[in-house]
Amino acid sequence: MLKKGLVMGCVLAALSENSYAGKDPYKVNLAAENLPNLVSIYSAMNSMCRDRPDAELECARRDVAAAEMKNRGWCWGPDNVAGSEKEWIKCQLQAQTNMPSAASVNDIECQRELSCWGDKNFAIASATCRREIEKLAKYSFKWTDGFTDFKFSKYRWSNQKNLIVTYIGDKIQFQNGFGAYEGFTYECDFDTLNKSVKNVIANPGRL
């Protein structure tokens, strides 16, 4: 029982810096979780599975989370880059970026729900917003997300009528004039129709 408590404590510690914190990672319905939460639990369970030889439960839970990611059309890649550069991306990301501007019936339905539209544009928004956020650095910067983490952990409507979604995260550190690095939160207003960034801001602190 003590051992189980220690394992649970390690998992919750790994999840303490994102929106998944406070939930029991062994009991939640992964199919009902949003994308950032699903990746968070996958990352925590994957770390336990990789580091502990007796983590059968964590390995099984990781595999369930990975299967749910794939069911939603997300893959670990791209295949043509080094392992350190891989991340969760849309399996059809290239097709998504080239999709026609006219919305399909499914798109129109999806646009009514933030969870649907935010997830659908998550990959292209993450890649596009990342470059703009890096430009905010006065000196140097470094990302602190792990190989299996997302740079954005939350999103909200900025302007639902115009389908602009704000993606939010806290996985970057900016260097100051003395050479020290400080953690920042950041927000990126992403125009999901034109696939372009409208605005980015960053402030010291964590979510």
C-alpha positions in Angstrom: 0.0 0.0 0.0 2.9 2.3 0.9 4.6 1.5 -2.4 1.4 2.3 -4.3 1.1 5.6 -2.5 4.6 6.5 -3.4 4.0 5.7 -7.1 0.8 7.7 -7.1 2.7 10.6 -5.5 5.3 10.5 -8.2 2.6 10.5 -10.9 0.7 13.4 -9.4 4.0 15.3 -9.0 4.6 14.8 -12.7 1.2 16.2 -13.4 1.3 19.1 -11.0 2.3 21.7 -13.5 -0.6 21.3 -15.9 -4.4 21.3 -15.9 -4.5 17.5 -15.2 -3.3 18.0 -11.6 -5.6 16.8 -8.9 -7.3 14.1 -10.9 -6.6 10.4 -10.3 -4.7 9.3 -13.4 -5.6 5.7 -12.8 -9.4 6.2 -12.7 -10.3 8.9 -15.1 -12.0 8.1 -18.4 -9.2 8.9 -20.9 -11.7 9.0 -23.8 -13.5 11.9 -22.1 -10.3 14.0 -21.5 -9.3 16.9 -23.7 -6.1 16.7 -25.7 -3.6 18.5 -23.4 -4.8 16.4 -20.4 -4.6 13.2 -22.4 -1.0 13.9 -23.4 -0.1 14.8 -19.8 -1.3 11.5 -18.4 0.5 9.7 -21.3 3.7 11.5 -20.5 3.5 10.8 -16.8 2.7 7.1 -17.3 5.4 6.7 -20.0 8.0 8.1 -17.6 7.0 5.6 -14.9 6.9 2.7 -17.4 10.3 3.6 -18.7 12.0 4.1 -15.3 10.5 1.3 -13.2 10.7 -2.4 -14.0 7.6 -3.2 -12.0 5.3 -0.6 -13.5 3.0 -2.9 -15.4 -0.1 -0.9 -14.4 1.5 2.4 -15.6 2.6 0.8 -18.9 -0.9 -0.5 -19.5 -2.4 2.9 -18.8 0.2 4.5 -21.1 -0.8 2.2 -23.9 -4.5 3.0 -23.4 -3.7 6.7 -23.6 -1.6 6.2 -26.7 -4.4 4.2 -28.3 -6.9 7.0 -27.6 -4.4 9.6 -29.1 -4.3 7.5 -32.3 -8.0 7.1 -32.3 -8.2 10.9 -32.4 -5.8 11.1 -35.4 -2.6 12.0 -33.5 0.8 10.3 -34.2 4.3 10.4 -32.7 6.5 12.0 -35.3 7.3 13.1 -37.9 9.1 9.9 -39.0 11.8 11.8 -40.8 13.3 13.7 -37.8 15.5 12.8 -34.9 13.8 11.3 -31.8 14.5 14.4 -29.8 12.6 16.5 -32.2 9.5 14.3 -32.4 6.2 15.3 -30.7 2.5 14.4 -31.0 1.3 15.7 -34.3 -1.8 15.2 -36.5 -1.3 12.1 -38.5 -2.6 14.0 -41.5 -0.9 17.3 -40.6 0.3 18.0 -44.1 -3.2 17.4 -45.5 -4.6 19.6 -42.8 -2.4 22.5 -43.6 -3.5 22.2 -47.3 -7.2 21.8 -46.6 -9.5 24.0 -48.7 -10.7 27.3 -47.1 -14.4 26.3 -47.6 -15.6 24.6 -44.4 -17.2 21.2 -44.7 -20.3 20.3 -42.9 -18.2 18.5 -40.2 -16.1 21.7 -39.8 -19.2 23.8 -39.2 -20.4 21.4 -36.5 -17.0 21.3 -34.9 -16.7 25.1 -34.8 -19.6 25.2 -32.4 -17.5 23.5 -29.7 -14.2 24.8 -28.4 -13.0 21.4 -27.4 -13.5 20.1 -31.0 -12.2 23.2 -32.9 -9.3 23.8 -30.5 -8.1 20.2 -30.8 -8.5 20.2 -34.6 -6.3 23.2 -35.0 -3.9 22.3 -32.2 -1.0 20.9 -34.3 -0.8 23.7 -36.8 -1.4 26.4 -34.1 1.4 24.9 -32.0 3.9 24.9 -34.8 3.0 28.4 -36.0 2.7 30.0 -32.6 6.0 28.5 -31.4 8.0 30.6 -33.9 6.2 33.8 -32.9 6.7 33.2 -29.2 10.4 32.6 -29.7 10.7 36.0 -31.4 9.6 37.6 -28.0 13.0 36.7 -26.5 15.3 39.7 -26.1 18.3 37.5 -25.7 18.2 33.7 -25.7 15.5 31.3 -24.8 15.0 27.6 -24.1 11.9 25.3 -24.1 11.4 23.2 -21.0 8.8 20.8 -22.3 9.7 17.1 -22.5 9.8 14.9 -25.6 6.2 13.8 -25.0 4.8 17.1 -23.7 2.9 19.9 -25.5 4.0 23.5 -25.5 0.4 24.5 -25.0 -1.7 23.1 -22.2 -4.9 25.2 -22.5 -6.9 27.0 -25.0 -10.0 29.3 -25.0 -12.0 31.3 -27.5 -10.5 34.7 -28.3 -13.2 35.5 -30.8 -15.6 32.6 -31.5 -17.4 34.5 -34.3 -14.1 34.9 -36.3 -12.9 31.5 -35.1 -9.8 32.9 -33.3 -8.5 30.6 -30.5 -6.0 31.6 -27.8 -3.5 28.8 -27.1 -1.8 29.1 -23.7 1.3 27.5 -22.2 4.2 28.0 -19.8 7.0 25.8 -21.2 9.6 28.5 -22.1 12.4 30.3 -20.3 13.7 33.7 -21.5 17.2 34.9 -20.7 17.6 38.3 -19.0 20.4 40.8 -19.3 22.4 39.1 -16.5 22.4 35.7 -18.3 19.8 34.1 -16.0 16.7 32.3 -17.3 13.2 32.9 -16.1 10.0 30.9 -16.7 7.3 32.6 -18.7 3.6 32.0 -19.5 2.5 32.8 -23.1 -0.6 33.2 -25.1 -1.1 33.0 -28.8 -4.2 34.2 -30.6 -4.5 32.0 -33.7 -6.7 32.6 -36.6 -7.9 29.1 -37.4 -9.4 30.1 -40.8 -6.3 31.8 -42.2 -3.9 29.6 -40.2 -2.0 32.7 -39.0 -1.0 34.3 -35.7 -2.9 37.4 -34.7 -1.0 38.2 -31.5 1.4 36.8 -28.9 2.2 37.9 -25.4 4.4 36.5 -22.6 4.7 37.3 -18.9 6.9 36.0 -16.1 5.4 33.1 -14.1 3.8 29.8 -14.4 0.2 28.7 -15.0 
